Amino acid sequence: MNAPYPSKWKTIGLVALAEFFAMSLWFSASAITALLIAEWDISAGQSAWLTMSVQIGFVVGALTSALLNAADLITPRKLFALGTVVGAIANGLIALVVSSLAPALLLRFVTGFALAAVYPVGMKIMATHMRADRGLGLGLLVGALTLGSASPHLIRALGGIGRWQPVMLVASGAALLAGAIVWRFGRLGPYRSETPPFNWHNLGDALRKRELRLANFGYLGHMWELYAMWTWIPLFLLNSAETYHGNTSPQIQQQTALLAFTVIGIGSVGSIIAGKVADQWGRTRTTISSMLVSGTCALLIGFAYGKSPWLVGGIALIWGFTIVADSAQFSTAVSELSDRSYMGTALTMQTSMGFLLTLVSIRLIPVLVDL
């Protein structure tokens, strides 16, 4: 374990806090899906695009940033702050001026594009402050991302039942605060290294290595499950509780919003623990164990629909704890297994393929429900 220098944990803690605030933008619309379906008279399938457009924007933003080598052209803390400001404005405009789906999708795309300057850049800043304990550091970052992604459900439970605009506006305010924190404190650490830029010609090299292919296949399976779960588990919990009680009420909505926050947010604990365990026990065993448990929960929870909220909530909490635990380990594995000549290309390819695949699983859920 490398010895900490005076500002190490302060910087790591503040960057993680900023990631928590900024990532509230990602699922701010998912937290209010039921309200938007009723107010805008849209279907569940149409509402899926409120999250899918963010995914598309993120992929386009990540590829654009990689091709332009933006992280080297712009100081990382300034790039992070720029992303949060653009994302906050786009997200806030939905609450202030939008009353239909089409313009909301455009603004959600812009939000996703802007977030490509937030999460990957935060990861880069964090990595420069850690060496032997990098698995723990990336686990902390993914934990902050997870808790931030869950936060709109907490905002809704505390003050957004029956009103969706406050959820969007509070999320935008949190993102602006995140930008200010990183602008002031998000300086690079001593363990800096030049990551080779994205190069289309290196794709073949990245795909030919068996270990990398296996790591990427595992990551794709992880992403297929993760974002579909994060998108739809709030509505699943609400509908299941309403079926069990035979009615709906503000109290049921508030309770399920709090449960959704806990189910998604508990993944932050799983991520941190997995990061620590993976550094000592090995990434392969850690990821296999996590995926076995989360996959089992995915199979079981559908059979619990409409039954006791204690049963549904128990399965969902175990699922939420394990579903994120392997996330940072796949990225760390790719960075460790890649030759430095194509590391940037391998990481960009992994991220882009993973988020593009989520479009299928997110959209597939309402189709399967309607069968």
VOPAGU-2260 file (C-alpha; in pm, 1 decimal, decimal comma):
REM VOPAGU-2260
SITE   aa  ch    i         X         Y         Z
SITE  MET   A    0       0,0       0,0       0,0
SITE  ASN   A    1     152,1     330,5    -102,8
SITE  ALA   A    2     198,8     579,4     181,8
SITE  PRO   A    3     -56,5     861,4     169,8
SITE  TYR   A    4      62,0    1217,9     118,3
SITE  PRO   A    5    -118,1    1496,4     309,5
SITE  SER   A    6    -384,5    1586,5      51,1
SITE  LYS   A    7    -448,6    1236,9     -88,3
SITE  TRP   A    8    -761,9    1132,9      99,1
SITE  LYS   A    9    -899,3    1486,6     105,1
SITE  THR   A   10    -885,9    1500,4    -274,3
SITE  ILE   A   11   -1021,0    1147,3    -315,3
SITE  GLY   A   12   -1307,8    1220,1     -76,8
SITE  LEU   A   13   -1401,1    1545,9    -249,1
SITE  VAL   A   14   -1386,1    1394,9    -599,5
SITE  ALA   A   15   -1606,3    1106,8    -481,4
SITE  LEU   A   16   -1849,5    1357,8    -326,0
SITE  ALA   A   17   -1857,8    1552,6    -652,6
SITE  GLU   A   18   -1928,3    1233,5    -849,6
SITE  PHE   A   19   -2215,7    1161,9    -610,8
SITE  PHE   A   20   -2369,5    1503,8    -674,7
SITE  ALA   A   21   -2308,7    1503,1   -1050,8
SITE  MET   A   22   -2444,7    1156,6   -1122,6
SITE  SER   A   23   -2786,1    1252,5    -984,0
SITE  LEU   A   24   -2848,3    1381,0   -1338,2
SITE  TRP   A   25   -2835,1    1033,9   -1493,7
SITE  PHE   A   26   -3151,6     880,2   -1347,8
SITE  SER   A   27   -3337,3    1198,6   -1257,2
SITE  ALA   A   28   -3597,9    1113,6   -1524,1
SITE  SER   A   29   -3617,3     746,3   -1429,5
SITE  ALA   A   30   -3716,2     846,8   -1075,3
SITE  ILE   A   31   -4024,2    1026,6   -1207,6
SITE  THR   A   32   -4122,8     785,6   -1485,7
SITE  ALA   A   33   -4466,4     709,2   -1340,2
SITE  LEU   A   34   -4549,1    1080,9   -1314,9
SITE  LEU   A   35   -4432,7    1156,5   -1670,2
SITE  ILE   A   36   -4627,0     861,8   -1814,1
SITE  ALA   A   37   -4944,2    1008,7   -1663,0
SITE  GLU   A   38   -4876,8    1377,6   -1733,4
SITE  TRP   A   39   -4736,8    1347,0   -2086,1
SITE  ASP   A   40   -4965,1    1056,2   -2184,5
SITE  ILE   A   41   -4679,1     833,2   -2299,5
SITE  SER   A   42   -4628,3     456,6   -2282,1
SITE  ALA   A   43   -4371,5     272,4   -2070,5
SITE  GLY   A   44   -4182,3     193,8   -2390,9
SITE  GLN   A   45   -4167,4     562,1   -2483,0
SITE  SER   A   46   -4056,8     655,4   -2131,0
SITE  ALA   A   47   -3762,3     415,4   -2167,4
SITE  TRP   A   48   -3610,4     662,1   -2412,9
SITE  LEU   A   49   -3568,7     914,4   -2130,9
SITE  THR   A   50   -3286,9     693,2   -2002,4
SITE  MET   A   51   -3179,6     549,5   -2337,9
SITE  SER   A   52   -3117,6     897,1   -2480,7
SITE  VAL   A   53   -2874,5     960,5   -2193,8
SITE  GLN   A   54   -2693,3     636,8   -2277,7
SITE  ILE   A   55   -2664,2     737,3   -2644,7
SITE  GLY   A   56   -2542,2    1084,1   -2551,7
SITE  PHE   A   57   -2282,8     935,7   -2318,1
SITE  VAL   A   58   -2144,9     703,4   -2587,4
SITE  VAL   A   59   -2127,5     986,3   -2843,0
SITE  GLY   A   60   -1962,6    1209,2   -2583,5
SITE  ALA   A   61   -1711,0     942,1   -2482,2
SITE  LEU   A   62   -1613,0     871,8   -2843,4
SITE  THR   A   63   -1589,8    1243,7   -2923,3
SITE  SER   A   64   -1373,6    1305,2   -2617,1
SITE  ALA   A   65   -1149,1    1010,4   -2706,3
SITE  LEU   A   66   -1108,7    1111,7   -3071,1
SITE  LEU   A   67   -1031,6    1473,4   -2977,9
SITE  ASN   A   68    -815,2    1362,5   -2683,1
SITE  ALA   A   69   -1010,3    1618,0   -2478,7
SITE  ALA   A   70    -872,8    1503,8   -2142,3
SITE  ASP   A   71    -524,4    1609,6   -2257,4
SITE  LEU   A   72    -633,3    1930,3   -2432,4
SITE  ILE   A   73    -835,4    2060,4   -2136,4
SITE  THR   A   74    -731,3    2043,1   -1771,0
SITE  PRO   A   75    -931,7    1751,9   -1621,9
SITE  ARG   A   76   -1086,3    1955,0   -1338,9
SITE  LYS   A   77   -1201,4    2220,0   -1587,8
SITE  LEU   A   78   -1338,8    1956,4   -1825,7
SITE  PHE   A   79   -1529,1    1798,3   -1534,6
SITE  ALA   A   80   -1673,4    2135,5   -1432,4
SITE  LEU   A   81   -1775,4    2212,9   -1791,8
SITE  GLY   A   82   -1956,6    1880,2   -1816,2
SITE  THR   A   83   -2152,8    1940,4   -1496,8
SITE  VAL   A   84   -2259,6    2290,1   -1603,9
SITE  VAL   A   85   -2383,0    2176,1   -1946,8
SITE  GLY   A   86   -2556,5    1872,3   -1796,7
SITE  ALA   A   87   -2721,2    2077,2   -1521,9
SITE  ILE   A   88   -2856,2    2332,5   -1770,0
SITE  ALA   A   89   -2994,1    2067,6   -2006,4
SITE  ASN   A   90   -3155,9    1874,7   -1721,8
SITE  GLY   A   91   -3298,3    2186,6   -1557,9
SITE  LEU   A   92   -3455,4    2308,9   -1881,4
SITE  ILE   A   93   -3675,8    1998,2   -1887,8
SITE  ALA   A   94   -3833,1    2103,6   -1558,3
SITE  LEU   A   95   -3861,9    2469,4   -1654,4
SITE  VAL   A   96   -3982,9    2474,4   -2015,1
SITE  VAL   A   97   -4058,7    2122,0   -2145,0
SITE  SER   A   98   -4404,5    1963,5   -2147,5
SITE  SER   A   99   -4367,9    1680,4   -2400,6
SITE  LEU   A  100   -4141,9    1386,9   -2481,1
SITE  ALA   A  101   -3955,3    1497,2   -2796,4
SITE  PRO   A  102   -3771,6    1804,6   -2658,5
SITE  ALA   A  103   -3705,9    1616,1   -2334,9
SITE  LEU   A  104   -3525,4    1342,5   -2529,1
SITE  LEU   A  105   -3301,5    1598,0   -2699,9
SITE  LEU   A  106   -3210,0    1755,5   -2366,6
SITE  ARG   A  107   -3151,1    1413,6   -2210,0
SITE  PHE   A  108   -2912,5    1335,2   -2498,3
SITE  VAL   A  109   -2721,8    1655,9   -2420,6
SITE  THR   A  110   -2714,6    1555,8   -2053,4
SITE  GLY   A  111   -2559,0    1219,7   -2141,7
SITE  PHE   A  112   -2308,2    1385,2   -2374,6
SITE  ALA   A  113   -2203,7    1618,1   -2092,4
SITE  LEU   A  114   -2171,8    1332,5   -1842,0
SITE  ALA   A  115   -1900,8    1180,8   -2064,1
SITE  ALA   A  116   -1683,9    1464,4   -1928,9
SITE  VAL   A  117   -1773,5    1377,1   -1570,2
SITE  TYR   A  118   -1748,1    1007,7   -1478,7
SITE  PRO   A  119   -1443,8     909,4   -1695,4
SITE  VAL   A  120   -1261,7    1230,7   -1603,9
SITE  GLY   A  121   -1332,9    1175,4   -1234,9
SITE  MET   A  122   -1190,0     826,0   -1273,6
SITE  LYS   A  123    -875,4     971,3   -1431,3
SITE  ILE   A  124    -829,2    1222,1   -1146,9
SITE  MET   A  125    -883,4     949,6    -887,0
SITE  ALA   A  126    -635,9     711,7   -1054,4
SITE  THR   A  127    -354,4     968,7   -1029,1
SITE  HIS   A  128    -387,9     965,2    -650,5
SITE  MET   A  129    -371,5     586,2    -603,3
SITE  ARG   A  130    -137,1     307,2    -706,1
SITE  ALA   A  131    -131,2     -14,7    -500,9
SITE  ASP   A  132    -479,4      62,7    -369,5
SITE  ARG   A  133    -627,7     156,6    -707,6
SITE  GLY   A  134    -895,3    -113,7    -685,4
SITE  LEU   A  135   -1021,3      48,1    -365,2
SITE  GLY   A  136   -1004,1     394,0    -522,4
SITE  LEU   A  137   -1206,5     296,4    -827,3
SITE  GLY   A  138   -1446,3     111,3    -598,9
SITE  LEU   A  139   -1500,2     436,1    -406,8
SITE  LEU   A  140   -1564,6     619,6    -731,7
SITE  VAL   A  141   -1815,6     364,1    -859,8
SITE  GLY   A  142   -1974,4     367,8    -514,8
SITE  ALA   A  143   -2021,2     743,4    -541,1
SITE  LEU   A  144   -2163,2     703,5    -892,4
SITE  THR   A  145   -2407,0     441,5    -765,2
SITE  LEU   A  146   -2527,8     647,7    -470,9
SITE  GLY   A  147   -2558,7     952,2    -695,8
SITE  SER   A  148   -2762,1     754,0    -948,6
SITE  ALA   A  149   -2994,8     650,7    -665,4
SITE  SER   A  150   -3030,6    1000,4    -518,4
SITE  PRO   A  151   -3321,3    1120,5    -740,1
SITE  HIS   A  152   -3537,6     853,2    -577,3
SITE  LEU   A  153   -3451,8     996,6    -235,2
SITE  ILE   A  154   -3527,4    1348,3    -360,1
SITE  ARG   A  155   -3863,8    1227,2    -486,1
SITE  ALA   A  156   -3944,1    1050,9    -158,3
SITE  LEU   A  157   -3862,3    1363,7      41,6
SITE  GLY   A  158   -4043,5    1617,9    -172,6
SITE  GLY   A  159   -4134,8    1498,2    -518,3
SITE  ILE   A  160   -4443,5    1282,4    -462,7
SITE  GLY   A  161   -4698,7    1415,9    -708,3
SITE  ARG   A  162   -4453,5    1669,5    -855,5
SITE  TRP   A  163   -4166,5    1584,0   -1084,6
SITE  GLN   A  164   -4007,7    1924,9   -1146,5
SITE  PRO   A  165   -3836,9    1952,9    -803,3
SITE  VAL   A  166   -3652,9    1625,5    -864,2
SITE  MET   A  167   -3500,0    1756,2   -1187,7
SITE  LEU   A  168   -3411,9    2097,0   -1042,7
SITE  VAL   A  169   -3249,0    1960,3    -726,6
SITE  ALA   A  170   -3044,5    1717,8    -939,0
SITE  SER   A  171   -2927,9    2008,1   -1157,4
SITE  GLY   A  172   -2832,6    2210,7    -851,0
SITE  ALA   A  173   -2633,5    1916,9    -715,2
SITE  ALA   A  174   -2445,9    1886,8   -1045,9
SITE  LEU   A  175   -2348,2    2254,2   -1033,8
SITE  LEU   A  176   -2216,1    2203,9    -681,2
SITE  ALA   A  177   -2015,1    1904,6    -807,8
SITE  GLY   A  178   -1853,4    2118,1   -1074,8
SITE  ALA   A  179   -1755,7    2382,6    -820,1
SITE  ILE   A  180   -1597,7    2120,6    -590,5
SITE  VAL   A  181   -1381,9    1965,1    -862,2
SITE  TRP   A  182   -1290,8    2303,7   -1013,0
SITE  ARG   A  183   -1151,9    2403,3    -672,6
SITE  PHE   A  184   -1008,6    2077,3    -538,7
SITE  GLY   A  185    -980,8    1825,7    -825,4
SITE  ARG   A  186    -610,5    1850,2    -897,4
SITE  LEU   A  187    -415,3    1555,8   -1035,8
SITE  GLY   A  188    -207,2    1343,4    -800,5
SITE  PRO   A  189     155,0    1226,4    -826,8
SITE  TYR   A  190      88,8     896,8   -1009,3
SITE  ARG   A  191      33,1    1042,4   -1352,1
SITE  SER   A  192      88,4     853,3   -1672,3
SITE  GLU   A  193      12,7     929,2   -2031,9
SITE  THR   A  194    -272,3     712,2   -2159,0
SITE  PRO   A  195    -233,6     658,6   -2534,7
SITE  PRO   A  196    -525,0     815,2   -2725,1
SITE  PHE   A  197    -798,9     623,7   -2903,9
SITE  ASN   A  198    -688,1     480,2   -3237,3
SITE  TRP   A  199    -920,9     288,6   -3471,0
SITE  HIS   A  200    -624,1      87,3   -3600,7
SITE  ASN   A  201    -566,6     -59,2   -3253,1
SITE  LEU   A  202    -912,8    -216,4   -3231,0
SITE  GLY   A  203    -788,9    -541,7   -3383,6
SITE  ASP   A  204    -506,4    -570,9   -3129,9
SITE  ALA   A  205    -749,9    -510,6   -2843,6
SITE  LEU   A  206    -989,4    -776,6   -2974,5
SITE  ARG   A  207    -730,5   -1046,9   -3049,8
SITE  LYS   A  208    -606,9   -1088,9   -2692,4
SITE  ARG   A  209    -808,7   -1367,7   -2526,9
SITE  GLU   A  210    -789,0   -1225,3   -2173,8
SITE  LEU   A  211    -923,0    -890,9   -2294,9
SITE  ARG   A  212   -1206,8   -1056,0   -2486,0
SITE  LEU   A  213   -1313,0   -1245,3   -2174,8
SITE  ALA   A  214   -1299,5    -929,6   -1961,4
SITE  ASN   A  215   -1509,3    -744,8   -2219,4
SITE  PHE   A  216   -1765,9   -1025,1   -2244,7
SITE  GLY   A  217   -1801,2   -1016,6   -1867,4
SITE  TYR   A  218   -1841,4    -638,8   -1875,6
SITE  LEU   A  219   -2110,0    -663,9   -2144,7
SITE  GLY   A  220   -2306,6    -910,1   -1932,2
SITE  HIS   A  221   -2269,2    -678,0   -1634,7
SITE  MET   A  222   -2396,8    -376,3   -1831,0
SITE  TRP   A  223   -2687,3    -571,9   -1984,8
SITE  GLU   A  224   -2813,5    -643,2   -1635,0
SITE  LEU   A  225   -2715,6    -325,2   -1448,6
SITE  TYR   A  226   -2879,3     -42,1   -1640,9
SITE  ALA   A  227   -3199,8    -231,3   -1714,5
SITE  MET   A  228   -3228,8    -298,3   -1341,5
SITE  TRP   A  229   -3151,0      60,4   -1240,4
SITE  THR   A  230   -3400,1     194,6   -1495,9
SITE  TRP   A  231   -3696,7     -28,5   -1415,8
SITE  ILE   A  232   -3661,5    -144,2   -1052,9
SITE  PRO   A  233   -3836,5     171,0    -916,1
SITE  LEU   A  234   -4145,6     113,1   -1131,5
SITE  PHE   A  235   -4132,9    -261,9   -1062,1
SITE  LEU   A  236   -4129,1    -202,1    -685,9
SITE  LEU   A  237   -4415,7      48,6    -709,3
SITE  ASN   A  238   -4636,6    -173,6    -926,0
SITE  SER   A  239   -4560,4    -478,5    -711,9
SITE  ALA   A  240   -4655,8    -292,9    -392,5
SITE  GLU   A  241   -4975,7    -158,6    -550,6
SITE  THR   A  242   -5069,1    -510,5    -662,6
SITE  TYR   A  243   -5004,3    -648,5    -313,3
SITE  HIS   A  244   -5205,9    -376,2    -135,6
SITE  GLY   A  245   -5475,5    -356,6    -402,1
SITE  ASN   A  246   -5452,8      22,5    -425,3
SITE  THR   A  247   -5216,3     314,6    -461,3
SITE  SER   A  248   -5154,9     603,5    -225,1
SITE  PRO   A  249   -4896,9     877,4    -161,1
SITE  GLN   A  250   -4767,8     668,3     129,9
SITE  ILE   A  251   -4702,8     365,9     -93,3
SITE  GLN   A  252   -4533,4     590,8    -350,5
SITE  GLN   A  253   -4310,1     744,0     -84,1
SITE  GLN   A  254   -4218,0     407,5      66,3
SITE  THR   A  255   -4130,2     252,7    -269,8
SITE  ALA   A  256   -3928,0     560,6    -369,3
SITE  LEU   A  257   -3725,0     522,3     -49,1
SITE  LEU   A  258   -3686,1     150,4    -117,2
SITE  ALA   A  259   -3570,8     220,6    -474,7
SITE  PHE   A  260   -3310,4     464,1    -340,1
SITE  THR   A  261   -3187,2     202,4     -92,8
SITE  VAL   A  262   -3183,5     -80,8    -348,2
SITE  ILE   A  263   -2973,7     117,1    -595,7
SITE  GLY   A  264   -2770,9     304,7    -335,3
SITE  ILE   A  265   -2664,9      -6,0    -142,1
SITE  GLY   A  266   -2458,5     -94,3    -447,2
SITE  SER   A  267   -2215,7     176,5    -335,9
SITE  VAL   A  268   -2131,3     -33,8     -29,6
SITE  GLY   A  269   -2093,5    -343,4    -246,6
SITE  SER   A  270   -1864,2    -157,2    -484,1
SITE  ILE   A  271   -1630,8     -35,5    -209,2
SITE  ILE   A  272   -1614,7    -377,0     -40,7
SITE  ALA   A  273   -1553,9    -550,0    -375,3
SITE  GLY   A  274   -1275,1    -305,0    -456,8
SITE  LYS   A  275   -1097,7    -386,8    -132,0
SITE  VAL   A  276   -1158,1    -762,0    -168,2
SITE  ALA   A  277   -1045,4    -767,8    -533,4
SITE  ASP   A  278    -708,5    -611,0    -447,0
SITE  GLN   A  279    -642,8    -901,0    -207,2
SITE  TRP   A  280    -852,8   -1197,3    -329,4
SITE  GLY   A  281    -828,5   -1137,8    -704,7
SITE  ARG   A  282   -1051,6    -963,7    -958,7
SITE  THR   A  283   -1162,9   -1281,5   -1135,1
SITE  ARG   A  284   -1299,4   -1452,4    -825,3
SITE  THR   A  285   -1458,8   -1129,7    -702,3
SITE  THR   A  286   -1642,0   -1062,1   -1028,7
SITE  ILE   A  287   -1757,3   -1423,4   -1071,9
SITE  SER   A  288   -1899,3   -1432,2    -718,6
SITE  SER   A  289   -2078,6   -1099,8    -763,7
SITE  MET   A  290   -2234,4   -1196,5   -1096,3
SITE  LEU   A  291   -2351,9   -1535,2    -968,0
SITE  VAL   A  292   -2543,0   -1375,2    -680,8
SITE  SER   A  293   -2684,8   -1084,6    -882,8
SITE  GLY   A  294   -2787,7   -1315,6   -1167,1
SITE  THR   A  295   -2969,7   -1542,0    -922,1
SITE  CYS   A  296   -3158,8   -1243,1    -781,0
SITE  ALA   A  297   -3254,5   -1136,4   -1134,3
SITE  LEU   A  298   -3406,0   -1480,0   -1191,6
SITE  LEU   A  299   -3594,1   -1487,0    -860,3
SITE  ILE   A  300   -3740,0   -1138,2    -826,0
SITE  GLY   A  301   -3993,3   -1175,6   -1106,9
SITE  PHE   A  302   -4155,6   -1468,3    -924,8
SITE  ALA   A  303   -4192,8   -1248,1    -613,7
SITE  TYR   A  304   -4392,1    -978,3    -799,5
SITE  GLY   A  305   -4711,0    -883,2    -614,0
SITE  LYS   A  306   -4610,9   -1073,6    -302,1
SITE  SER   A  307   -4506,3    -935,5      37,4
SITE  PRO   A  308   -4299,6    -614,9       4,9
SITE  TRP   A  309   -4061,0    -767,3     260,7
SITE  LEU   A  310   -3985,7   -1056,1      24,0
SITE  VAL   A  311   -3959,1    -835,1    -284,4
SITE  GLY   A  312   -3750,8    -577,5     -98,2
SITE  GLY   A  313   -3517,5    -841,5      46,1
SITE  ILE   A  314   -3436,5    -989,6    -294,2
SITE  ALA   A  315   -3401,0    -641,5    -444,4
SITE  LEU   A  316   -3156,8    -530,7    -173,4
SITE  ILE   A  317   -2930,2    -833,1    -225,2
SITE  TRP   A  318   -2950,9    -771,1    -599,6
SITE  GLY   A  319   -2864,5    -404,5    -559,6
SITE  PHE   A  320   -2569,2    -485,6    -333,3
SITE  THR   A  321   -2408,7    -733,3    -573,7
SITE  ILE   A  322   -2501,8    -593,1    -914,9
SITE  VAL   A  323   -2246,4    -309,0    -902,1
SITE  ALA   A  324   -1974,5    -487,9    -707,0
SITE  ASP   A  325   -1791,0    -605,1   -1018,8
SITE  SER   A  326   -1820,2    -283,9   -1220,6
SITE  ALA   A  327   -1490,9    -111,9   -1142,5
SITE  GLN   A  328   -1306,9    -443,1   -1153,2
SITE  PHE   A  329   -1380,6    -495,2   -1523,8
SITE  SER   A  330   -1236,8    -153,7   -1611,6
SITE  THR   A  331    -937,3    -214,6   -1386,9
SITE  ALA   A  332    -884,4    -557,1   -1545,1
SITE  VAL   A  333    -884,8    -411,4   -1897,2
SITE  SER   A  334    -635,5    -142,1   -1797,2
SITE  GLU   A  335    -408,9    -407,7   -1641,7
SITE  LEU   A  336    -437,5    -656,6   -1930,6
SITE  SER   A  337    -397,9    -406,2   -2214,6
SITE  ASP   A  338     -69,1    -317,2   -2374,9
SITE  ARG   A  339       0,8      52,1   -2317,3
SITE  SER   A  340      -2,8     111,7   -2693,6
SITE  TYR   A  341    -377,3      44,7   -2708,7
SITE  MET   A  342    -499,5      91,9   -2350,2
SITE  GLY   A  343    -696,4     407,3   -2435,6
SITE  THR   A  344    -858,9     232,7   -2731,3
SITE  ALA   A  345    -945,9     -75,3   -2522,2
SITE  LEU   A  346   -1108,9     128,8   -2245,0
SITE  THR   A  347   -1307,0     344,4   -2489,5
SITE  MET   A  348   -1422,2      35,7   -2680,8
SITE  GLN   A  349   -1530,8    -137,6   -2359,7
SITE  THR   A  350   -1730,2     162,1   -2236,7
SITE  SER   A  351   -1895,6     229,5   -2573,0
SITE  MET   A  352   -1996,9    -132,6   -2635,2
SITE  GLY   A  353   -2133,3    -163,7   -2282,4
SITE  PHE   A  354   -2352,4     145,2   -2295,2
SITE  LEU   A  355   -2476,7      68,1   -2645,7
SITE  LEU   A  356   -2583,3    -277,0   -2527,0
SITE  THR   A  357   -2786,7    -121,5   -2245,6
SITE  LEU   A  358   -3015,5      31,2   -2509,1
SITE  VAL   A  359   -3136,6    -318,3   -2595,6
SITE  SER   A  360   -3195,0    -443,6   -2241,6
SITE  ILE   A  361   -3363,8    -121,4   -2124,9
SITE  ARG   A  362   -3601,7    -116,8   -2423,0
SITE  LEU   A  363   -3663,9    -491,7   -2403,6
SITE  ILE   A  364   -3824,0    -484,4   -2056,7
SITE  PRO   A  365   -4149,9    -304,3   -2152,0
SITE  VAL   A  366   -4174,1    -519,7   -2466,9
SITE  LEU   A  367   -4156,2    -837,6   -2257,5
SITE  VAL   A  368   -4408,4    -698,0   -2007,5
SITE  ASP   A  369   -4658,6    -641,7   -2290,0
SITE  LEU   A  370   -4629,1    -998,4   -2423,8
